[in-house]
Amino acid sequence: MQSAEDPDRTIKTLLQESFTTSDSSYVTFTPVEASSFSMTLNGGDPDNVPVMPSGFSISPDGPTGDEGSLVTIVFQILDGTASPMHFPSHSVGTMYKLITETAKSITAGTVDPDNMGR
């Protein structure tokens, strides 16, 4: 599906799932083209929808969990300009910003500023 304002822009929907187990919390998500999402909702074959899931998990650090938390962040990113021998510097910068901003957002959403450093 293309944007009415910009025909070169593809509209995407973010499909997300989050859940918590007894020892971790997870958030997984993937961008899906709106046309693929619509096709699947109307009975189309979901195996034809490209999915590149990303996400993060938060687990206790240590046996009691009193030592803090361990955060694992995973992104799958398709970069058509990369090759096995060369990864463009602009892609590295973009991924670095994506990972650091995500880590900052997770911290801001989960850490009580009154308990920082205790």
Summary of the structure (lengths in Angstrom):
residues: 118
radius of gyration: 18.4
end to end distance: 49.9
largest distance: 53.7
contacts: 233
relative contact order: 0.11
helix: 31%
strand: 30%
